[in-house]
Amino acid sequence: MVKMPLKNYVAIISITILLCGCGYKFLSPAKTKIFIYPITNYSLQPLIDVYLSDALRNVFIEYPEYQLVKSPQAAEYTLKVNIKKWEREPLFFSGEKSREIVVARFLIETEIALSENGKDVLADTITDKISVSLAKEYKEEDILTEVSKKLAQKIYFYIIEKNEKTGNR
């Protein structure tokens, strides 16, 4: 007899938690819909457009300001990103005899263009220097992933900042 009220109590708590989560998801304030065009790569770094595209989509999914949509027709905003420059500068070598790079800085120049319903809202160039440690081991994919994530966050918050200044949203 005692077990039945305990089961009911657990069921009520579970349903309440589920409905609160669904309510938060479906009743949250309206998000601005955005479509991200495929990233173009004019630099000499192969595959960086793939890594940056993945990182940029993950950042837009992770933060609540914008909602990604699958077509430009369904979006309020569209974003175009062009990678213009991607250079690696060695900052620190492991020793005199070995010329292995231990710390490197990447100089990245990207052009972004944000349009609202077909009208240009923002067109700017973002130049950033991102330092990365290569001391443990050099894995190109991990480095590209890490640098792309930092650059994607920079692009996201740059768009947020510029939209707040101009009053668009």
PyRosetta script that sets phi, psi and omega in degrees:
from pyrosetta import init, pose_from_sequence

init()
pose = pose_from_sequence("MVKMPLKNYVAIISITILLCGCGYKFLSPAKTKIFIYPITNYSLQPLIDVYLSDALRNVFIEYPEYQLVKSPQAAEYTLKVNIKKWEREPLFFSGEKSREIVVARFLIETEIALSENGKDVLADTITDKISVSLAKEYKEEDILTEVSKKLAQKIYFYIIEKNEKTGNR")
pose.set_psi(1, -36.0)
pose.set_omega(1, -178.0)
pose.set_phi(2, -73.3)
pose.set_psi(2, -30.1)
pose.set_omega(2, -177.0)
pose.set_phi(3, -68.8)
pose.set_psi(3, -31.3)
pose.set_omega(3, -178.0)
pose.set_phi(4, -65.5)
pose.set_psi(4, -48.1)
pose.set_omega(4, 177.2)
pose.set_phi(5, -63.1)
pose.set_psi(5, -32.4)
pose.set_omega(5, 178.2)
pose.set_phi(6, -65.9)
pose.set_psi(6, -41.6)
pose.set_omega(6, 177.1)
pose.set_phi(7, -64.3)
pose.set_psi(7, -42.0)
pose.set_omega(7, 178.0)
pose.set_phi(8, -63.0)
pose.set_psi(8, -41.3)
pose.set_omega(8, 179.6)
pose.set_phi(9, -62.3)
pose.set_psi(9, -44.9)
pose.set_omega(9, 178.6)
pose.set_phi(10, -64.6)
pose.set_psi(10, -40.3)
pose.set_omega(10, 179.1)
pose.set_phi(11, -64.8)
pose.set_psi(11, -42.1)
pose.set_omega(11, 179.4)
pose.set_phi(12, -64.2)
pose.set_psi(12, -44.3)
pose.set_omega(12, 178.5)
pose.set_phi(13, -62.4)
pose.set_psi(13, -43.9)
pose.set_omega(13, -179.4)
pose.set_phi(14, -62.9)
pose.set_psi(14, -45.0)
pose.set_omega(14, 179.5)
pose.set_phi(15, -64.5)
pose.set_psi(15, -40.5)
pose.set_omega(15, 178.5)
pose.set_phi(16, -61.3)
pose.set_psi(16, -45.7)
pose.set_omega(16, 179.2)
pose.set_phi(17, -63.4)
pose.set_psi(17, -42.9)
pose.set_omega(17, 179.0)
pose.set_phi(18, -61.5)
pose.set_psi(18, -46.2)
pose.set_omega(18, -179.0)
pose.set_phi(19, -68.0)
pose.set_psi(19, -34.5)
pose.set_omega(19, 176.5)
pose.set_phi(20, -64.9)
pose.set_psi(20, -41.6)
pose.set_omega(20, 178.2)
pose.set_phi(21, -64.9)
pose.set_psi(21, -43.4)
pose.set_omega(21, 178.9)
pose.set_phi(22, -66.9)
pose.set_psi(22, -38.4)
pose.set_omega(22, 178.2)
pose.set_phi(23, -63.4)
pose.set_psi(23, -40.5)
pose.set_omega(23, 177.8)
pose.set_phi(24, -63.8)
pose.set_psi(24, -41.0)
pose.set_omega(24, -177.9)
pose.set_phi(25, -69.0)
pose.set_psi(25, -44.8)
pose.set_omega(25, -172.9)
pose.set_phi(26, -92.3)
pose.set_psi(26, -20.3)
pose.set_omega(26, -178.5)
pose.set_phi(27, -107.1)
pose.set_psi(27, 6.8)
pose.set_omega(27, 179.3)
pose.set_phi(28, -66.9)
pose.set_psi(28, 159.9)
pose.set_omega(28, -178.6)
pose.set_phi(29, -57.1)
pose.set_psi(29, 151.3)
pose.set_omega(29, -177.9)
pose.set_phi(30, -61.1)
pose.set_psi(30, 136.9)
pose.set_omega(30, 178.9)
pose.set_phi(31, -98.8)
pose.set_psi(31, 152.7)
pose.set_omega(31, 175.5)
pose.set_phi(32, -77.8)
pose.set_psi(32, 128.3)
pose.set_omega(32, -178.0)
pose.set_phi(33, -85.5)
pose.set_psi(33, 133.8)
pose.set_omega(33, -177.4)
pose.set_phi(34, -136.2)
pose.set_psi(34, 144.0)
pose.set_omega(34, 175.4)
pose.set_phi(35, -117.4)
pose.set_psi(35, 132.8)
pose.set_omega(35, 179.3)
pose.set_phi(36, -107.0)
pose.set_psi(36, 118.1)
pose.set_omega(36, 176.0)
pose.set_phi(37, -69.7)
pose.set_psi(37, 157.9)
pose.set_omega(37, 175.4)
pose.set_phi(38, -57.4)
pose.set_psi(38, 137.0)
pose.set_omega(38, -177.0)
pose.set_phi(39, -75.4)
pose.set_psi(39, 135.9)
pose.set_omega(39, 177.3)
pose.set_phi(40, -100.3)
pose.set_psi(40, 145.6)
pose.set_omega(40, -175.1)
pose.set_phi(41, -122.1)
pose.set_psi(41, 108.9)
pose.set_omega(41, 176.6)
pose.set_phi(42, -103.1)
pose.set_psi(42, 5.6)
pose.set_omega(42, 178.5)
pose.set_phi(43, -88.1)
pose.set_psi(43, 177.0)
pose.set_omega(43, 178.7)
pose.set_phi(44, -94.1)
pose.set_psi(44, 6.4)
pose.set_omega(44, -179.8)
pose.set_phi(45, -88.3)
pose.set_psi(45, 112.3)
pose.set_omega(45, -179.4)
pose.set_phi(46, -70.4)
pose.set_psi(46, 146.5)
pose.set_omega(46, 174.4)
pose.set_phi(47, 68.6)
pose.set_psi(47, 1.0)
pose.set_omega(47, -179.0)
pose.set_phi(48, -65.8)
pose.set_psi(48, -29.6)
pose.set_omega(48, 177.7)
pose.set_phi(49, -64.2)
pose.set_psi(49, -35.3)
pose.set_omega(49, 178.6)
pose.set_phi(50, -67.9)
pose.set_psi(50, -46.5)
pose.set_omega(50, -179.7)
pose.set_phi(51, -65.7)
pose.set_psi(51, -42.7)
pose.set_omega(51, -179.8)
pose.set_phi(52, -68.2)
pose.set_psi(52, -37.7)
pose.set_omega(52, 177.8)
pose.set_phi(53, -60.8)
pose.set_psi(53, -45.6)
pose.set_omega(53, 178.5)
pose.set_phi(54, -63.4)
pose.set_psi(54, -45.7)
pose.set_omega(54, -179.3)
pose.set_phi(55, -65.1)
pose.set_psi(55, -40.3)
pose.set_omega(55, -179.1)
pose.set_phi(56, -65.6)
pose.set_psi(56, -42.5)
pose.set_omega(56, 177.0)
pose.set_phi(57, -63.3)
pose.set_psi(57, -41.5)
pose.set_omega(57, 178.5)
pose.set_phi(58, -63.6)
pose.set_psi(58, -39.1)
pose.set_omega(58, 178.7)
pose.set_phi(59, -66.1)
pose.set_psi(59, -42.4)
pose.set_omega(59, 179.1)
pose.set_phi(60, -67.4)
pose.set_psi(60, -29.6)
pose.set_omega(60, 176.1)
pose.set_phi(61, -75.6)
pose.set_psi(61, -38.6)
pose.set_omega(61, -175.3)
pose.set_phi(62, -69.0)
pose.set_psi(62, -40.0)
pose.set_omega(62, -176.8)
pose.set_phi(63, -97.3)
pose.set_psi(63, 147.8)
pose.set_omega(63, -166.7)
pose.set_phi(64, -86.2)
pose.set_psi(64, -4.3)
pose.set_omega(64, -172.2)
pose.set_phi(65, -67.1)
pose.set_psi(65, -40.0)
pose.set_omega(65, -175.2)
pose.set_phi(66, -120.5)
pose.set_psi(66, 154.0)
pose.set_omega(66, 175.0)
pose.set_phi(67, -119.1)
pose.set_psi(67, 124.5)
pose.set_omega(67, 179.2)
pose.set_phi(68, -73.0)
pose.set_psi(68, 138.5)
pose.set_omega(68, 174.7)
pose.set_phi(69, -123.6)
pose.set_psi(69, 165.1)
pose.set_omega(69, -171.6)
pose.set_phi(70, -92.2)
pose.set_psi(70, -9.3)
pose.set_omega(70, -179.7)
pose.set_phi(71, -141.6)
pose.set_psi(71, 150.8)
pose.set_omega(71, 178.6)
pose.set_phi(72, -65.6)
pose.set_psi(72, -25.6)
pose.set_omega(72, -179.9)
pose.set_phi(73, -68.4)
pose.set_psi(73, -29.9)
pose.set_omega(73, -178.5)
pose.set_phi(74, -87.6)
pose.set_psi(74, -2.5)
pose.set_omega(74, -173.3)
pose.set_phi(75, -102.0)
pose.set_psi(75, 148.1)
pose.set_omega(75, 170.6)
pose.set_phi(76, -81.4)
pose.set_psi(76, -36.5)
pose.set_omega(76, -179.9)
pose.set_phi(77, -122.1)
pose.set_psi(77, 149.9)
pose.set_omega(77, 170.7)
pose.set_phi(78, -127.0)
pose.set_psi(78, 144.4)
pose.set_omega(78, -177.1)
pose.set_phi(79, -124.5)
pose.set_psi(79, 129.8)
pose.set_omega(79, 174.0)
pose.set_phi(80, -118.0)
pose.set_psi(80, 133.6)
pose.set_omega(80, 179.4)
pose.set_phi(81, -126.7)
pose.set_psi(81, 128.7)
pose.set_omega(81, 176.4)
pose.set_phi(82, -120.3)
pose.set_psi(82, 126.2)
pose.set_omega(82, 175.5)
pose.set_phi(83, -88.6)
pose.set_psi(83, 114.0)
pose.set_omega(83, -176.3)
pose.set_phi(84, -93.3)
pose.set_psi(84, -39.1)
pose.set_omega(84, -175.4)
pose.set_phi(85, -142.3)
pose.set_psi(85, 140.7)
pose.set_omega(85, 178.1)
pose.set_phi(86, -146.5)
pose.set_psi(86, 103.1)
pose.set_omega(86, -178.0)
pose.set_phi(87, -124.8)
pose.set_psi(87, 143.4)
pose.set_omega(87, 176.5)
pose.set_phi(88, -109.8)
pose.set_psi(88, 126.6)
pose.set_omega(88, 177.7)
pose.set_phi(89, -113.8)
pose.set_psi(89, 122.4)
pose.set_omega(89, 176.1)
pose.set_phi(90, -70.9)
pose.set_psi(90, 135.6)
pose.set_omega(90, 179.2)
pose.set_phi(91, -107.5)
pose.set_psi(91, -31.0)
pose.set_omega(91, -175.3)
pose.set_phi(92, -150.5)
pose.set_psi(92, 131.2)
pose.set_omega(92, 178.2)
pose.set_phi(93, -102.5)
pose.set_psi(93, 158.5)
pose.set_omega(93, -175.3)
pose.set_phi(94, -73.2)
pose.set_psi(94, -30.2)
pose.set_omega(94, 179.5)
pose.set_phi(95, -177.7)
pose.set_psi(95, -179.9)
pose.set_omega(95, -177.7)
pose.set_phi(96, -69.8)
pose.set_psi(96, -43.7)
pose.set_omega(96, -177.1)
pose.set_phi(97, -78.9)
pose.set_psi(97, -36.0)
pose.set_omega(97, 179.9)
pose.set_phi(98, -97.5)
pose.set_psi(98, 130.0)
pose.set_omega(98, -179.3)
pose.set_phi(99, -103.4)
pose.set_psi(99, 34.8)
pose.set_omega(99, 178.3)
pose.set_phi(100, -78.1)
pose.set_psi(100, 135.8)
pose.set_omega(100, 179.2)
pose.set_phi(101, -79.5)
pose.set_psi(101, 128.4)
pose.set_omega(101, -179.7)
pose.set_phi(102, -101.0)
pose.set_psi(102, -37.8)
pose.set_omega(102, 177.2)
pose.set_phi(103, -131.6)
pose.set_psi(103, 134.6)
pose.set_omega(103, 179.7)
pose.set_phi(104, -131.9)
pose.set_psi(104, 155.0)
pose.set_omega(104, 175.9)
pose.set_phi(105, -120.4)
pose.set_psi(105, 134.1)
pose.set_omega(105, 178.8)
pose.set_phi(106, -103.3)
pose.set_psi(106, 127.0)
pose.set_omega(106, 174.7)
pose.set_phi(107, -99.5)
pose.set_psi(107, 116.9)
pose.set_omega(107, -173.8)
pose.set_phi(108, -124.0)
pose.set_psi(108, 130.7)
pose.set_omega(108, 177.2)
pose.set_phi(109, -122.6)
pose.set_psi(109, 121.6)
pose.set_omega(109, -179.6)
pose.set_phi(110, -127.7)
pose.set_psi(110, 145.5)
pose.set_omega(110, 172.8)
pose.set_phi(111, -104.7)
pose.set_psi(111, 133.4)
pose.set_omega(111, 175.9)
pose.set_phi(112, -122.1)
pose.set_psi(112, 144.8)
pose.set_omega(112, 176.8)
pose.set_phi(113, -135.7)
pose.set_psi(113, 117.8)
pose.set_omega(113, 179.6)
pose.set_phi(114, -110.2)
pose.set_psi(114, 127.7)
pose.set_omega(114, -179.8)
pose.set_phi(115, -120.8)
pose.set_psi(115, 143.2)
pose.set_omega(115, 176.5)
pose.set_phi(116, -116.4)
pose.set_psi(116, 113.8)
pose.set_omega(116, -178.8)
pose.set_phi(117, 51.2)
pose.set_psi(117, 42.5)
pose.set_omega(117, 176.8)
pose.set_phi(118, 87.6)
pose.set_psi(118, -8.0)
pose.set_omega(118, 179.8)
pose.set_phi(119, -104.3)
pose.set_psi(119, 133.8)
pose.set_omega(119, -179.7)
pose.set_phi(120, -66.2)
pose.set_psi(120, 127.7)
pose.set_omega(120, 178.5)
pose.set_phi(121, -105.5)
pose.set_psi(121, -39.0)
pose.set_omega(121, -174.7)
pose.set_phi(122, -147.6)
pose.set_psi(122, 129.7)
pose.set_omega(122, 173.2)
pose.set_phi(123, -139.8)
pose.set_psi(123, 117.1)
pose.set_omega(123, -174.7)
pose.set_phi(124, -153.3)
pose.set_psi(124, 165.3)
pose.set_omega(124, 176.0)
pose.set_phi(125, -112.2)
pose.set_psi(125, 129.5)
pose.set_omega(125, 177.0)
pose.set_phi(126, -108.3)
pose.set_psi(126, 122.0)
pose.set_omega(126, 175.8)
pose.set_phi(127, -114.1)
pose.set_psi(127, 128.3)
pose.set_omega(127, -176.4)
pose.set_phi(128, -140.4)
pose.set_psi(128, 148.2)
pose.set_omega(128, 174.0)
pose.set_phi(129, -115.3)
pose.set_psi(129, 121.5)
pose.set_omega(129, -177.8)
pose.set_phi(130, -120.6)
pose.set_psi(130, 123.5)
pose.set_omega(130, 179.3)
pose.set_phi(131, -94.3)
pose.set_psi(131, 142.6)
pose.set_omega(131, -177.8)
pose.set_phi(132, -138.0)
pose.set_psi(132, 137.9)
pose.set_omega(132, 175.9)
pose.set_phi(133, -85.6)
pose.set_psi(133, 131.7)
pose.set_omega(133, 177.9)
pose.set_phi(134, -115.6)
pose.set_psi(134, 17.9)
pose.set_omega(134, -169.7)
pose.set_phi(135, -67.0)
pose.set_psi(135, -41.2)
pose.set_omega(135, -175.7)
pose.set_phi(136, -71.4)
pose.set_psi(136, -58.0)
pose.set_omega(136, 177.3)
pose.set_phi(137, -162.7)
pose.set_psi(137, 154.6)
pose.set_omega(137, -177.6)
pose.set_phi(138, -100.1)
pose.set_psi(138, 106.4)
pose.set_omega(138, 175.1)
pose.set_phi(139, -120.5)
pose.set_psi(139, 109.2)
pose.set_omega(139, -175.1)
pose.set_phi(140, -55.5)
pose.set_psi(140, -42.1)
pose.set_omega(140, -177.6)
pose.set_phi(141, -64.7)
pose.set_psi(141, -41.8)
pose.set_omega(141, 179.6)
pose.set_phi(142, -65.7)
pose.set_psi(142, -39.7)
pose.set_omega(142, 179.8)
pose.set_phi(143, -66.9)
pose.set_psi(143, -45.2)
pose.set_omega(143, 178.6)
pose.set_phi(144, -62.6)
pose.set_psi(144, -38.0)
pose.set_omega(144, 178.1)
pose.set_phi(145, -64.7)
pose.set_psi(145, -46.1)
pose.set_omega(145, -178.3)
pose.set_phi(146, -65.0)
pose.set_psi(146, -47.3)
pose.set_omega(146, -179.6)
pose.set_phi(147, -66.0)
pose.set_psi(147, -39.6)
pose.set_omega(147, 179.0)
pose.set_phi(148, -63.8)
pose.set_psi(148, -39.2)
pose.set_omega(148, 179.2)
pose.set_phi(149, -64.2)
pose.set_psi(149, -43.5)
pose.set_omega(149, 178.9)
pose.set_phi(150, -64.0)
pose.set_psi(150, -41.7)
pose.set_omega(150, 179.3)
pose.set_phi(151, -67.5)
pose.set_psi(151, -39.5)
pose.set_omega(151, 178.7)
pose.set_phi(152, -62.6)
pose.set_psi(152, -41.6)
pose.set_omega(152, 177.4)
pose.set_phi(153, -64.6)
pose.set_psi(153, -39.8)
pose.set_omega(153, 178.2)
pose.set_phi(154, -62.0)
pose.set_psi(154, -44.7)
pose.set_omega(154, 179.1)
pose.set_phi(155, -62.7)
pose.set_psi(155, -45.1)
pose.set_omega(155, -178.8)
pose.set_phi(156, -59.1)
pose.set_psi(156, -52.1)
pose.set_omega(156, -176.5)
pose.set_phi(157, -71.5)
pose.set_psi(157, -26.5)
pose.set_omega(157, 174.4)
pose.set_phi(158, -65.2)
pose.set_psi(158, -43.4)
pose.set_omega(158, 178.3)
pose.set_phi(159, -64.1)
pose.set_psi(159, -43.9)
pose.set_omega(159, 178.7)
pose.set_phi(160, -59.4)
pose.set_psi(160, -48.1)
pose.set_omega(160, -178.0)
pose.set_phi(161, -61.6)
pose.set_psi(161, -46.0)
pose.set_omega(161, -179.1)
pose.set_phi(162, -66.7)
pose.set_psi(162, -37.4)
pose.set_omega(162, 178.6)
pose.set_phi(163, -67.6)
pose.set_psi(163, -35.4)
pose.set_omega(163, 177.7)
pose.set_phi(164, -68.4)
pose.set_psi(164, -37.3)
pose.set_omega(164, 179.8)
pose.set_phi(165, -68.3)
pose.set_psi(165, -37.8)
pose.set_omega(165, -178.2)
pose.set_phi(166, -88.1)
pose.set_psi(166, -11.5)
pose.set_omega(166, 179.0)
pose.set_phi(167, 84.1)
pose.set_psi(167, 9.4)
pose.set_omega(167, 177.8)
pose.set_phi(168, -82.8)
pose.set_psi(168, 142.4)
pose.set_omega(168, 171.3)
pose.set_phi(169, 171.2)
pose.dump_pdb("model.pdb")
